[in-house]
Amino acid sequence: MSLFIQIKMILITFIYGLFFSFTFNLSKKVLLDSKRVIKLLLSSLFMIDHTLLYFILIRFINNSILHIYLFIFFILGIYFYRHYFTYTNKTKLT
């Protein structure tokens, strides 16, 4: 795999981590007041959809070849979204 494709995959995986975290927060708000069976079904459907979407996305770029650094950048994308884009009600204890 060429260096250009690897850099492209890293950027796409990082951005997909941001997108995954954003949609996860939206689905969490929707499922907050749902019944247990509905939560289970919709959570499963959410994970299956995101997995298929990611593999379809990388299929066009590098024939669905996964490397460990892609998982690392996916986790970094989730961490970056949660750290910089979500509002948490943190108060300082003085």
Summary of the structure (lengths in Angstrom):
residues: 94
radius of gyration: 16.2
end to end distance: 53.6
largest distance: 54.3
contacts: 221
relative contact order: 0.19
helix: 78%
strand: 0%
